[in-house]
Amino acid sequence: MTMPWREYQFRTMTMVDLDAIMDIEPDLYLHPWSRGNFSDSLQSGYAAWVLQHTNHIIGYALMMFVLDEAHLLNLSIAKAYQKKGLGRYLLEYMIKQAKQHHATNMFLEVRTSNISAIALYENIGFNEMAIRRGYYPADPKVFKSGREDAVLMGLAI
């Protein structure tokens, strides 16, 4: 099934979007970003976009640029819109943005337990570079230390 991509629009994230984002973020993560995390990222000048469908925010992504590197900090699609190819669509958009900012490499961290995200990143061409031990807070019932490792992944662009 082909998605009618014209129904989805990208635009720059603003502070006004934080209410809608805060409706999505806690539904996706056990340890979600706070409003302050998003606000600080916008105030710091990080590149941030939202993905809209019929004027409703359904996804968002934030990226930091340092010299010729892009670091993807957050890429999220609302639960009701997952498994439709929109995560890939948003990721490809972020890669395009990184290229436009003359980045030559893109990096990200992903939870070792997030198998579907790792598969998406690998399918796009990201490679595992390292494991960051205890990088994420985690459910102590699942992870003895209360921390979960992250896979550091990179893509030459």
MARKOLTI-755799 format. One line per field, with one value per atom (N, C-alpha, C): residue number from 1; atom name; z negated, y, x. Coordinates in steps of 0.1 Angstrom, whole numbers, plus 5000, padded with zeros to 4 digits. Layout:
N
num	NUM | ...
atome	CA | ...
Z	Z | ...
Y	Y | ...
X	X | ...
***
This chain:
157
num	1 | 1 | 1 | 2 | 2 | 2 | 3 | 3 | 3 | 4 | 4 | 4 | 5 | 5 | 5 | 6 | 6 | 6 | 7 | 7 | 7 | 8 | 8 | 8 | 9 | 9 | 9 | 10 | 10 | 10 | 11 | 11 | 11 | 12 | 12 | 12 | 13 | 13 | 13 | 14 | 14 | 14 | 15 | 15 | 15 | 16 | 16 | 16 | 17 | 17 | 17 | 18 | 18 | 18 | 19 | 19 | 19 | 20 | 20 | 20 | 21 | 21 | 21 | 22 | 22 | 22 | 23 | 23 | 23 | 24 | 24 | 24 | 25 | 25 | 25 | 26 | 26 | 26 | 27 | 27 | 27 | 28 | 28 | 28 | 29 | 29 | 29 | 30 | 30 | 30 | 31 | 31 | 31 | 32 | 32 | 32 | 33 | 33 | 33 | 34 | 34 | 34 | 35 | 35 | 35 | 36 | 36 | 36 | 37 | 37 | 37 | 38 | 38 | 38 | 39 | 39 | 39 | 40 | 40 | 40 | 41 | 41 | 41 | 42 | 42 | 42 | 43 | 43 | 43 | 44 | 44 | 44 | 45 | 45 | 45 | 46 | 46 | 46 | 47 | 47 | 47 | 48 | 48 | 48 | 49 | 49 | 49 | 50 | 50 | 50 | 51 | 51 | 51 | 52 | 52 | 52 | 53 | 53 | 53 | 54 | 54 | 54 | 55 | 55 | 55 | 56 | 56 | 56 | 57 | 57 | 57 | 58 | 58 | 58 | 59 | 59 | 59 | 60 | 60 | 60 | 61 | 61 | 61 | 62 | 62 | 62 | 63 | 63 | 63 | 64 | 64 | 64 | 65 | 65 | 65 | 66 | 66 | 66 | 67 | 67 | 67 | 68 | 68 | 68 | 69 | 69 | 69 | 70 | 70 | 70 | 71 | 71 | 71 | 72 | 72 | 72 | 73 | 73 | 73 | 74 | 74 | 74 | 75 | 75 | 75 | 76 | 76 | 76 | 77 | 77 | 77 | 78 | 78 | 78 | 79 | 79 | 79 | 80 | 80 | 80 | 81 | 81 | 81 | 82 | 82 | 82 | 83 | 83 | 83 | 84 | 84 | 84 | 85 | 85 | 85 | 86 | 86 | 86 | 87 | 87 | 87 | 88 | 88 | 88 | 89 | 89 | 89 | 90 | 90 | 90 | 91 | 91 | 91 | 92 | 92 | 92 | 93 | 93 | 93 | 94 | 94 | 94 | 95 | 95 | 95 | 96 | 96 | 96 | 97 | 97 | 97 | 98 | 98 | 98 | 99 | 99 | 99 | 100 | 100 | 100 | 101 | 101 | 101 | 102 | 102 | 102 | 103 | 103 | 103 | 104 | 104 | 104 | 105 | 105 | 105 | 106 | 106 | 106 | 107 | 107 | 107 | 108 | 108 | 108 | 109 | 109 | 109 | 110 | 110 | 110 | 111 | 111 | 111 | 112 | 112 | 112 | 113 | 113 | 113 | 114 | 114 | 114 | 115 | 115 | 115 | 116 | 116 | 116 | 117 | 117 | 117 | 118 | 118 | 118 | 119 | 119 | 119 | 120 | 120 | 120 | 121 | 121 | 121 | 122 | 122 | 122 | 123 | 123 | 123 | 124 | 124 | 124 | 125 | 125 | 125 | 126 | 126 | 126 | 127 | 127 | 127 | 128 | 128 | 128 | 129 | 129 | 129 | 130 | 130 | 130 | 131 | 131 | 131 | 132 | 132 | 132 | 133 | 133 | 133 | 134 | 134 | 134 | 135 | 135 | 135 | 136 | 136 | 136 | 137 | 137 | 137 | 138 | 138 | 138 | 139 | 139 | 139 | 140 | 140 | 140 | 141 | 141 | 141 | 142 | 142 | 142 | 143 | 143 | 143 | 144 | 144 | 144 | 145 | 145 | 145 | 146 | 146 | 146 | 147 | 147 | 147 | 148 | 148 | 148 | 149 | 149 | 149 | 150 | 150 | 150 | 151 | 151 | 151 | 152 | 152 | 152 | 153 | 153 | 153 | 154 | 154 | 154 | 155 | 155 | 155 | 156 | 156 | 156 | 157 | 157 | 157
atome	N | CA | C | N | CA | C | N | CA | C | N | CA | C | N | CA | C | N | CA | C | N | CA | C | N | CA | C | N | CA | C | N | CA | C | N | CA | C | N | CA | C | N | CA | C | N | CA | C | N | CA | C | N | CA | C | N | CA | C | N | CA | C | N | CA | C | N | CA | C | N | CA | C | N | CA | C | N | CA | C | N | CA | C | N | CA | C | N | CA | C | N | CA | C | N | CA | C | N | CA | C | N | CA | C | N | CA | C | N | CA | C | N | CA | C | N | CA | C | N | CA | C | N | CA | C | N | CA | C | N | CA | C | N | CA | C | N | CA | C | N | CA | C | N | CA | C | N | CA | C | N | CA | C | N | CA | C | N | CA | C | N | CA | C | N | CA | C | N | CA | C | N | CA | C | N | CA | C | N | CA | C | N | CA | C | N | CA | C | N | CA | C | N | CA | C | N | CA | C | N | CA | C | N | CA | C | N | CA | C | N | CA | C | N | CA | C | N | CA | C | N | CA | C | N | CA | C | N | CA | C | N | CA | C | N | CA | C | N | CA | C | N | CA | C | N | CA | C | N | CA | C | N | CA | C | N | CA | C | N | CA | C | N | CA | C | N | CA | C | N | CA | C | N | CA | C | N | CA | C | N | CA | C | N | CA | C | N | CA | C | N | CA | C | N | CA | C | N | CA | C | N | CA | C | N | CA | C | N | CA | C | N | CA | C | N | CA | C | N | CA | C | N | CA | C | N | CA | C | N | CA | C | N | CA | C | N | CA | C | N | CA | C | N | CA | C | N | CA | C | N | CA | C | N | CA | C | N | CA | C | N | CA | C | N | CA | C | N | CA | C | N | CA | C | N | CA | C | N | CA | C | N | CA | C | N | CA | C | N | CA | C | N | CA | C | N | CA | C | N | CA | C | N | CA | C | N | CA | C | N | CA | C | N | CA | C | N | CA | C | N | CA | C | N | CA | C | N | CA | C | N | CA | C | N | CA | C | N | CA | C | N | CA | C | N | CA | C | N | CA | C | N | CA | C | N | CA | C | N | CA | C | N | CA | C | N | CA | C | N | CA | C | N | CA | C | N | CA | C | N | CA | C | N | CA | C | N | CA | C | N | CA | C | N | CA | C | N | CA | C | N | CA | C | N | CA | C | N | CA | C | N | CA | C | N | CA | C | N | CA | C | N | CA | C | N | CA | C | N | CA | C | N | CA | C | N | CA | C | N | CA | C | N | CA | C | N | CA | C
Z	5000 | 5000 | 5000 | 5009 | 5010 | 5002 | 4994 | 4985 | 4994 | 4991 | 4998 | 4991 | 4994 | 4987 | 4988 | 4998 | 4999 | 4987 | 4980 | 4969 | 4956 | 4957 | 4946 | 4949 | 4939 | 4941 | 4930 | 4934 | 4924 | 4922 | 4910 | 4907 | 4895 | 4894 | 4882 | 4869 | 4859 | 4846 | 4839 | 4832 | 4824 | 4810 | 4801 | 4787 | 4786 | 4796 | 4796 | 4798 | 4804 | 4806 | 4794 | 4783 | 4772 | 4765 | 4765 | 4759 | 4766 | 4780 | 4788 | 4786 | 4786 | 4784 | 4771 | 4761 | 4747 | 4746 | 4755 | 4755 | 4761 | 4770 | 4777 | 4769 | 4765 | 4759 | 4747 | 4737 | 4726 | 4729 | 4740 | 4745 | 4752 | 4755 | 4763 | 4754 | 4744 | 4736 | 4721 | 4715 | 4700 | 4694 | 4700 | 4695 | 4706 | 4708 | 4719 | 4717 | 4727 | 4726 | 4719 | 4712 | 4705 | 4714 | 4710 | 4718 | 4718 | 4706 | 4705 | 4715 | 4717 | 4726 | 4740 | 4744 | 4758 | 4758 | 4748 | 4748 | 4748 | 4740 | 4740 | 4754 | 4760 | 4773 | 4784 | 4783 | 4792 | 4789 | 4777 | 4773 | 4776 | 4776 | 4780 | 4795 | 4803 | 4817 | 4824 | 4817 | 4824 | 4835 | 4845 | 4856 | 4852 | 4854 | 4849 | 4859 | 4862 | 4871 | 4866 | 4871 | 4868 | 4881 | 4880 | 4891 | 4888 | 4897 | 4895 | 4905 | 4900 | 4909 | 4906 | 4916 | 4914 | 4902 | 4903 | 4893 | 4878 | 4877 | 4863 | 4863 | 4853 | 4851 | 4848 | 4857 | 4855 | 4853 | 4855 | 4853 | 4852 | 4847 | 4846 | 4845 | 4847 | 4846 | 4843 | 4836 | 4832 | 4835 | 4840 | 4844 | 4840 | 4836 | 4832 | 4843 | 4847 | 4856 | 4849 | 4851 | 4846 | 4857 | 4862 | 4873 | 4885 | 4890 | 4901 | 4897 | 4884 | 4879 | 4875 | 4877 | 4873 | 4862 | 4851 | 4841 | 4839 | 4843 | 4841 | 4826 | 4820 | 4806 | 4803 | 4811 | 4808 | 4822 | 4824 | 4836 | 4831 | 4832 | 4827 | 4836 | 4836 | 4843 | 4833 | 4833 | 4824 | 4826 | 4815 | 4816 | 4827 | 4828 | 4838 | 4852 | 4855 | 4868 | 4871 | 4861 | 4862 | 4872 | 4877 | 4886 | 4899 | 4903 | 4916 | 4925 | 4921 | 4929 | 4926 | 4916 | 4913 | 4905 | 4898 | 4891 | 4901 | 4911 | 4922 | 4930 | 4933 | 4940 | 4932 | 4919 | 4910 | 4910 | 4908 | 4908 | 4921 | 4932 | 4945 | 4947 | 4941 | 4941 | 4933 | 4921 | 4913 | 4920 | 4927 | 4934 | 4945 | 4952 | 4962 | 4955 | 4943 | 4936 | 4932 | 4928 | 4924 | 4936 | 4948 | 4960 | 4964 | 4962 | 4965 | 4956 | 4944 | 4934 | 4936 | 4947 | 4951 | 4941 | 4934 | 4925 | 4934 | 4929 | 4936 | 4929 | 4916 | 4908 | 4900 | 4897 | 4888 | 4878 | 4865 | 4854 | 4846 | 4839 | 4830 | 4820 | 4809 | 4799 | 4799 | 4797 | 4797 | 4786 | 4779 | 4768 | 4775 | 4768 | 4773 | 4774 | 4767 | 4767 | 4778 | 4785 | 4795 | 4809 | 4810 | 4822 | 4835 | 4835 | 4847 | 4851 | 4842 | 4846 | 4851 | 4845 | 4849 | 4864 | 4866 | 4880 | 4890 | 4886 | 4895 | 4898 | 4888 | 4890 | 4898 | 4896 | 4904 | 4918 | 4920 | 4934 | 4942 | 4935 | 4941 | 4944 | 4937 | 4939 | 4927 | 4915 | 4903 | 4899 | 4893 | 4888 | 4873 | 4866 | 4852 | 4850 | 4841 | 4839 | 4825 | 4816 | 4802 | 4794 | 4781 | 4772 | 4760 | 4757 | 4745 | 4733 | 4724 | 4712 | 4703 | 4699 | 4689 | 4694 | 4707 | 4712 | 4709 | 4709 | 4707 | 4694 | 4687 | 4675 | 4680 | 4672 | 4676 | 4665 | 4668 | 4658 | 4650 | 4637 | 4629 | 4628 | 4631 | 4631 | 4643 | 4653 | 4665 | 4665 | 4661 | 4661 | 4647 | 4642 | 4628 | 4623 | 4631 | 4627 | 4628 | 4634 | 4637 | 4649 | 4656 | 4668 | 4679 | 4691 | 4703 | 4713 | 4719 | 4729 | 4741 | 4748 | 4761 | 4772 | 4784 | 4795 | 4801 | 4803 | 4810 | 4825 | 4833 | 4848 | 4856 | 4867 | 4876 | 4890 | 4898 | 4912 | 4919 | 4929 | 4937 | 4947 | 4948 | 4958 | 4968
Y	4988 | 5000 | 5012 | 5021 | 5034 | 5044 | 5051 | 5062 | 5074 | 5081 | 5094 | 5105 | 5106 | 5114 | 5129 | 5133 | 5147 | 5152 | 5142 | 5145 | 5149 | 5147 | 5149 | 5161 | 5170 | 5182 | 5183 | 5187 | 5190 | 5205 | 5210 | 5224 | 5225 | 5236 | 5239 | 5239 | 5232 | 5232 | 5245 | 5249 | 5262 | 5259 | 5268 | 5267 | 5264 | 5269 | 5267 | 5252 | 5245 | 5230 | 5222 | 5227 | 5218 | 5212 | 5218 | 5212 | 5199 | 5200 | 5188 | 5177 | 5181 | 5172 | 5165 | 5173 | 5167 | 5158 | 5158 | 5148 | 5135 | 5136 | 5124 | 5117 | 5125 | 5120 | 5110 | 5113 | 5104 | 5091 | 5091 | 5079 | 5069 | 5074 | 5066 | 5061 | 5068 | 5064 | 5063 | 5053 | 5052 | 5064 | 5069 | 5081 | 5091 | 5098 | 5108 | 5121 | 5127 | 5141 | 5150 | 5159 | 5169 | 5181 | 5189 | 5201 | 5209 | 5209 | 5217 | 5212 | 5199 | 5194 | 5199 | 5199 | 5204 | 5219 | 5226 | 5241 | 5245 | 5238 | 5241 | 5238 | 5227 | 5224 | 5235 | 5240 | 5250 | 5263 | 5267 | 5279 | 5278 | 5266 | 5264 | 5264 | 5265 | 5266 | 5252 | 5242 | 5228 | 5228 | 5221 | 5219 | 5210 | 5215 | 5208 | 5209 | 5198 | 5197 | 5189 | 5193 | 5185 | 5179 | 5168 | 5162 | 5163 | 5168 | 5171 | 5163 | 5159 | 5153 | 5160 | 5166 | 5174 | 5184 | 5191 | 5201 | 5196 | 5183 | 5178 | 5172 | 5175 | 5170 | 5155 | 5147 | 5133 | 5128 | 5136 | 5132 | 5144 | 5142 | 5153 | 5147 | 5156 | 5152 | 5164 | 5162 | 5172 | 5167 | 5177 | 5173 | 5185 | 5181 | 5191 | 5190 | 5201 | 5202 | 5207 | 5199 | 5204 | 5201 | 5212 | 5212 | 5205 | 5194 | 5187 | 5174 | 5174 | 5162 | 5166 | 5157 | 5159 | 5148 | 5152 | 5142 | 5142 | 5131 | 5130 | 5127 | 5136 | 5136 | 5129 | 5131 | 5125 | 5124 | 5113 | 5111 | 5102 | 5108 | 5101 | 5103 | 5092 | 5092 | 5087 | 5095 | 5091 | 5077 | 5070 | 5056 | 5052 | 5060 | 5058 | 5058 | 5064 | 5065 | 5056 | 5048 | 5040 | 5028 | 5022 | 5010 | 5013 | 5026 | 5030 | 5036 | 5035 | 5040 | 5055 | 5061 | 5075 | 5077 | 5067 | 5069 | 5070 | 5061 | 5061 | 5075 | 5079 | 5092 | 5103 | 5104 | 5114 | 5113 | 5101 | 5099 | 5104 | 5100 | 5104 | 5119 | 5126 | 5140 | 5146 | 5140 | 5145 | 5143 | 5132 | 5130 | 5141 | 5144 | 5155 | 5168 | 5171 | 5183 | 5184 | 5172 | 5171 | 5174 | 5169 | 5172 | 5186 | 5192 | 5207 | 5216 | 5210 | 5217 | 5213 | 5206 | 5202 | 5192 | 5184 | 5174 | 5162 | 5156 | 5145 | 5132 | 5133 | 5121 | 5125 | 5114 | 5116 | 5105 | 5108 | 5099 | 5099 | 5088 | 5087 | 5076 | 5076 | 5065 | 5059 | 5046 | 5040 | 5029 | 5027 | 5016 | 5003 | 4994 | 4981 | 4973 | 4976 | 4969 | 4973 | 4984 | 4990 | 4984 | 4971 | 4963 | 4969 | 4974 | 4979 | 4992 | 5001 | 5013 | 5009 | 5000 | 4995 | 4990 | 4982 | 4976 | 4987 | 4998 | 5009 | 5016 | 5019 | 5026 | 5018 | 5005 | 4996 | 4996 | 4995 | 4995 | 5008 | 5019 | 5032 | 5032 | 5025 | 5025 | 5028 | 5030 | 5033 | 5020 | 5022 | 5011 | 5013 | 5001 | 5002 | 5006 | 5015 | 5020 | 5016 | 5016 | 5013 | 5010 | 5005 | 5004 | 5014 | 5021 | 5031 | 5024 | 5019 | 5012 | 5021 | 5016 | 5023 | 5037 | 5039 | 5053 | 5058 | 5049 | 5053 | 5049 | 5057 | 5052 | 5041 | 5031 | 5020 | 5015 | 5006 | 5000 | 4990 | 4993 | 4984 | 4970 | 4968 | 4954 | 4946 | 4953 | 4947 | 4947 | 4958 | 4959 | 4961 | 4951 | 4951 | 4965 | 4971 | 4983 | 4996 | 4994 | 5005 | 5013 | 5008 | 5015 | 5006 | 5011 | 5003 | 5009 | 4999 | 5003 | 5009 | 5017 | 5023 | 5018 | 5017 | 5014 | 5028 | 5031 | 5043 | 5039 | 5046 | 5043 | 5055 | 5052 | 5063 | 5061 | 5072 | 5071 | 5081 | 5077 | 5087 | 5092 | 5105 | 5111 | 5120
X	5008 | 5000 | 5009 | 5007 | 5014 | 5008 | 5016 | 5011 | 5009 | 4998 | 4995 | 5004 | 5017 | 5026 | 5022 | 5015 | 5011 | 5002 | 4996 | 4988 | 4996 | 5009 | 5018 | 5027 | 5029 | 5037 | 5047 | 5059 | 5070 | 5070 | 5073 | 5075 | 5084 | 5090 | 5099 | 5091 | 5096 | 5090 | 5092 | 5081 | 5081 | 5077 | 5078 | 5074 | 5059 | 5051 | 5037 | 5033 | 5042 | 5040 | 5042 | 5047 | 5051 | 5039 | 5027 | 5016 | 5012 | 5012 | 5009 | 5020 | 5032 | 5043 | 5042 | 5039 | 5038 | 5026 | 5017 | 5006 | 5011 | 5021 | 5026 | 5037 | 5047 | 5059 | 5057 | 5049 | 5048 | 5041 | 5033 | 5027 | 5036 | 5048 | 5058 | 5069 | 5072 | 5085 | 5082 | 5089 | 5088 | 5095 | 5105 | 5112 | 5112 | 5101 | 5100 | 5108 | 5111 | 5117 | 5107 | 5111 | 5103 | 5100 | 5090 | 5088 | 5101 | 5107 | 5120 | 5131 | 5132 | 5141 | 5139 | 5126 | 5122 | 5125 | 5120 | 5122 | 5137 | 5145 | 5159 | 5166 | 5161 | 5166 | 5163 | 5151 | 5147 | 5154 | 5156 | 5163 | 5178 | 5183 | 5197 | 5200 | 5189 | 5190 | 5191 | 5188 | 5188 | 5178 | 5181 | 5172 | 5160 | 5148 | 5137 | 5125 | 5119 | 5108 | 5096 | 5084 | 5073 | 5067 | 5061 | 5054 | 5039 | 5031 | 5017 | 5009 | 4997 | 4987 | 4974 | 4968 | 4956 | 4957 | 4968 | 4971 | 4973 | 4975 | 4977 | 4992 | 4999 | 5013 | 5012 | 5019 | 5019 | 5033 | 5043 | 5057 | 5066 | 5078 | 5087 | 5101 | 5111 | 5125 | 5133 | 5144 | 5153 | 5167 | 5176 | 5189 | 5199 | 5210 | 5221 | 5232 | 5237 | 5248 | 5261 | 5272 | 5284 | 5295 | 5300 | 5309 | 5303 | 5308 | 5302 | 5295 | 5290 | 5283 | 5269 | 5260 | 5246 | 5243 | 5237 | 5234 | 5219 | 5212 | 5198 | 5195 | 5188 | 5185 | 5172 | 5162 | 5148 | 5141 | 5135 | 5127 | 5115 | 5103 | 5091 | 5079 | 5072 | 5059 | 5048 | 5037 | 5026 | 5022 | 5018 | 5015 | 5004 | 4994 | 4983 | 4988 | 5000 | 5006 | 5018 | 5021 | 5033 | 5030 | 5040 | 5039 | 5033 | 5034 | 5029 | 5040 | 5052 | 5063 | 5066 | 5060 | 5062 | 5075 | 5079 | 5092 | 5103 | 5103 | 5113 | 5112 | 5099 | 5097 | 5103 | 5101 | 5107 | 5122 | 5127 | 5142 | 5148 | 5142 | 5148 | 5148 | 5137 | 5137 | 5148 | 5151 | 5162 | 5175 | 5177 | 5190 | 5191 | 5180 | 5180 | 5184 | 5179 | 5182 | 5197 | 5202 | 5216 | 5225 | 5221 | 5229 | 5229 | 5217 | 5216 | 5224 | 5227 | 5236 | 5250 | 5253 | 5267 | 5273 | 5264 | 5270 | 5275 | 5286 | 5291 | 5288 | 5284 | 5281 | 5269 | 5261 | 5250 | 5251 | 5248 | 5249 | 5236 | 5234 | 5222 | 5225 | 5217 | 5217 | 5203 | 5203 | 5190 | 5191 | 5180 | 5180 | 5182 | 5190 | 5193 | 5180 | 5170 | 5157 | 5148 | 5151 | 5143 | 5146 | 5143 | 5146 | 5141 | 5128 | 5123 | 5130 | 5134 | 5141 | 5155 | 5162 | 5175 | 5174 | 5163 | 5161 | 5159 | 5151 | 5149 | 5162 | 5170 | 5183 | 5192 | 5193 | 5202 | 5197 | 5184 | 5178 | 5182 | 5182 | 5186 | 5201 | 5209 | 5223 | 5232 | 5225 | 5233 | 5241 | 5252 | 5260 | 5263 | 5263 | 5266 | 5281 | 5283 | 5297 | 5302 | 5293 | 5297 | 5285 | 5287 | 5276 | 5279 | 5270 | 5271 | 5264 | 5272 | 5267 | 5259 | 5247 | 5239 | 5235 | 5233 | 5231 | 5217 | 5207 | 5193 | 5188 | 5179 | 5172 | 5162 | 5160 | 5152 | 5143 | 5134 | 5125 | 5134 | 5136 | 5144 | 5139 | 5126 | 5120 | 5126 | 5130 | 5135 | 5150 | 5156 | 5171 | 5175 | 5183 | 5187 | 5193 | 5201 | 5207 | 5198 | 5186 | 5178 | 5182 | 5192 | 5198 | 5198 | 5197 | 5197 | 5208 | 5215 | 5225 | 5219 | 5228 | 5224 | 5233 | 5228 | 5237 | 5239 | 5252 | 5256 | 5257 | 5250 | 5249 | 5254 | 5260 | 5264 | 5261 | 5260 | 5257 | 5266 | 5274 | 5281 | 5271 | 5270 | 5260 | 5266
***
